[in-house]
Amino acid sequence: MKDTISLEVTEAHAGMRLDRWFKLYYPHIPHAMLQKHLRKGLIRVEGKKAEASARLETGQEVRIPTFLAESQVSNPAPAKPRQASEHLLSAIPKWVIHKDKDILALNKPSGIAVQGGSGVKDSIDGLLDALRFGSEERPKLVHRIDKDTSGILLLARHAKAARELTEAFRHKETRKLYWALVAGMPERREGEIHLSLSKGGPAGREKVSVDAKDGKKAVTLFRVVEALGKKLAWVELEPVTGRTHQLRVHMAAIGHPIIGDGKYGGKGAFIEGMKLDGKLHLHARSLELPERGLSLTAPLTGHMKASWKLLGFDER
């Protein structure tokens, strides 16, 4: 008898977290037990140890111990076709800022989630069929930005490009710059923020906090582009590491929360007497892929464009 069996990730489950995918096949196995097997390396993706939060790709091989595979295996029904609202389908052409045989780059609006899920009405994930643009394969998500963050989002147009882009992000072979509007004026016009971060809280309501003892290393570079006295500043942010909510937590931690970020900045993220939209003012402005000689820029849109105009800042 074999020690392990292999299951291949289907296109219907591309982009799904490993733990959620596992739950489809083995709903009787507790999450704690899954975590235990993952830590021991008994469950592997493409022959490598993986975390429960790892996102799966079409065609990947998940190897599972036989003693798990032979116990009460469920046969999941094919995923239902994802649906997208008509207003989003008609807006898609306006979002595209780059398209070649390998890559599709969108200027994602604020308020649209990247990954679908419970309670999520509209998402990029739900638009993948509409983003084929004649390709035989559905495009694949290779990285993510927050629902309330606007700006550049890359998608791979086929499996090979997905593997290459995923590796590029993993090995930091990309350079991402964000624009943000923050409360107050930093003491230094440019600098580095070194504050380790950890994530906690119940599922769906997780929150990231500074944790010098047990947190993971997180580094952000910042530069003030322009300021409006000491009330607020337009800053350029470069995440050297890629922790969840890193830019938001780091700016709040140094006393200059991003405008509209009530989750991490509280009342300090809202400036009285100014007619600024209350939404998060964070935009993925540019992304470079040196290995491909590609440099992408996403213009400001929506509430951020309106704020820049109101404040007299020159988007250049």
C-alpha positions, 0 to 999 in steps of 0.5 A: 500500500502506498504511503501517500496519494496525490490529488491534482488541483482543478481549475474550479479550485484555483486560487483557493486556500489550501485549508479550504480546499482540504475541507472540501475533500476531508470535512471530518478532519479538524483544522487543528489536525490539518495544521499538525500534519502540515507542520510535520510536512506530511501534507505537501504541495508540489513536493514542498511543505506548505501553510494552510493559507497557501493559495493553490494553482491549477495543476498543482499536486497535493500529496496526502498520507494514505491513512487520511485519504482512505478515511471518509473521503468526500467527493466535492461537487464542481464549483458553481460558475462565478457570477459578476454583476453587469455594472462590473462587466461593463467597467472592465475595459476601463481598468486594463492598463496593460495586456500582453500574452503573459500578463494582464494588469488592472487598475482595481477600484477601491471597494472591490475585493480580489478574492470572493467569499462569504458575504462578498458580492463583487470580486476580481475572482468573480470576473476571471471568465470576463477577463480572458480577452480571447485566451483559452485559459482563465487568468490567475491571481498571483498576488492581492491587494486589500478590498479598500486599496485601489491600484495595480493588480497583476493577473497571469494569463496562463499557468506558466506565467502564474508560476513565474510571477508567483516566484517573482513575488515570493523572491522579491523580484518586483518593486511596488510603490504605493501612494497614501494620504496620511494625517499630520506631517512626519518629522522626517521627510523620508526614512525606514520603518522597522516594526515586526507585526503579528496577526490575531483575532477571530476569522473574518475579523483579524487585526494586525499589530506591532509585536516586537517579541513574536512578530514577523519582520516588517520593513517599509520605506517612506517619502513625503511627496507634498504636505498641507502644512502639518495637517496631512501629507502625501507620502510614497510607501515602499513595502520591503516585506509584504505583511498583511496590512503592513503599510496601514499598521506601520503608518498608524504606529508612527502616529500618521495613520492613512486617511480613512483607516479607522481600523488602525488609525481610529479617530486620528484617521479622519480630519475635521473641517476637510471635505475628504471622503471617509474611504481609505486613501491608499493606492498601489501606484506602480509596479516594476518587473525588472526581469521582464523589463516591465514598469506599470503605473496606475492613475488615481481614480475615484475618491483619491483622485477627487482628494488630490484635486481638492487639496491641489496636489499635482498627480504626475 
